[in-house]
């Protein structure tokens, strides 16, 4: 496993714990289809949250800046597939992001709701 993958795995575990602390029920992690992957699928207040996690060891480039329009489209397609496969109709859903910054002596986690807007 390469270093970037290890850092990404650490970030996803931290994001999962962060979401649980704030009352999210984790439904699925690393949900993969041919169309793409969603890092975390969670539920809170009858809303399904499809969460993209971005982990960085530096703040030179903000993690959120690496989630482009194409990535958002893939996440949305996978989200729609997940809802369909799990017979989740007439339920609220949104695509969110969690930024995790791992630095020498600190960890910073930022939750960004609704990265995809109409």
Secondary structure as UniProt FT lines:
FT   HELIX           3..21
FT   TURN            22..23
FT   STRAND          25..33
FT   TURN            34..35
FT   STRAND          36..44
FT   TURN            45..46
FT   STRAND          47..56
FT   HELIX           63..66
FT   HELIX           69..85
FT   TURN            86..87
FT   STRAND          92..103
FT   TURN            104..105
FT   STRAND          106..112
//
